[in-house]
Amino acid sequence: MITRRQSTEIRLGNLTIGGSAPISVQSMTKTDTRNIPATIAQIKELEECGCEIIRLAIPDMEAASALKSIRPKVKIPIVADIHFDYRLALASLSAGVDGLRLNPGNIGDPERVKAVVKSAKEREIPIRIGVNAGSLPKDLPPELTIAQKMVKAAMGHIKILEGLDFGLIKVSLKAFDVPTTIEAYTQIASLIPYPLHVGITETGTPKTGLVRSAVGIGNLLYMGIGDTIRVSLTAPPHEEVFAAYEILKSLNLRQRGPILVSCPTCSRTEVDIVGIASRVQEALNKIDKPIRVAVMGCAVNGPGESKEADLGIACGKGQGLLFRKGEKIAVVPEDELVDALLREIASL
């Protein structure tokens, strides 16, 4: 049983973050925010696959203005990603965003920081402080580890907001290096009450990025640390959402859509179990039912080894078993196994 760190609750649009609320899945658009139709289309695609928070880069005033057209067309909370220019933050708030990703210490002029915080406070809009290992302030003590520097930088930004009586805060501390990220989050989790957004940054393409993200995010979640997560991949954003839910499902923290259990194959396998499992996975990607489905290559051990599955198939030479909860319900020719399995899934 995972015991989650109890953070304070904040509201991000219609979503509760922190406290006892479910861990939320976030992604970021990879369109040009100034391209309004493309950005809306991508957000809608992400909504359909379960994304619950979307972050948009706001590089200039044109992008900030585009938010006025984007916000009414989508359902999930929008976070505007702002760097340095306080005017972009003010314009994004006026456009109706649900959250800001902004480091107040990077704005500079205290009066400009006050203006942003005042506007966010009036609208009850949270601010996420996001510290990345690759862009730390240069004046941090050199004797500190990277993780310690990340924590110190975050605490400096937090102090600015707290000094302005602002408490709608969420924090992230991301690095490419997994141990550094875990160390940073572990340190800050005991120092602040605010919700934590968890992720490993710049992990690369799916083949390696999924592993790095699963190890880093999974370890933190298992320790009870994390209120929202993003799997950052050099890939279409829907792949980030799929991966995030798989991480959550593997720790029994969220259940969305099916779980596929499939054997790795061995010399007992007499069918193309890799191809069969791929077909089943593709079909399951279109289903929202929180069920467990098994694809096993051995009719001798398959049903027993996957007895907790709601439905499954165990393949033999020329035919296979269709089973439910480990109990055989039919013997099916090999070329009809997948279709028979999908029919049973549809009937649930």
Secondary structure, 3 states (H helix, E strand, C coil): CCCCCCCCCEEECCEEECCCCCCEEEEECCCCCCCHHHHHHHHHHHHHCCCCEEEEECCCHHHHHHHHHHHHHCCCCEEEECCCCHHHHHHHHHCCCCEEECCHHHCCCHHHHHHHHHHHHHHCCCEEEEEEHHHCCCCCCCCCCHHHHHHHHHHHHHHHHHHCCCCCEEEEEECCCHHHHHHHHHHHHCCCCCCEEECCCCCCCHHHHHHHHHHHHHHHHHCCCCCEECCCCCCCHHHHHHHHHHHHHHCCCCCCCCEEEECCCCCCCCCCHHHHHHHHHHHHCCCCCCCEEEEECCCCCHHHHCCCCCEEEEECCCEEEEEECCEEEEEEEHHHHHHHHHHHHHHC
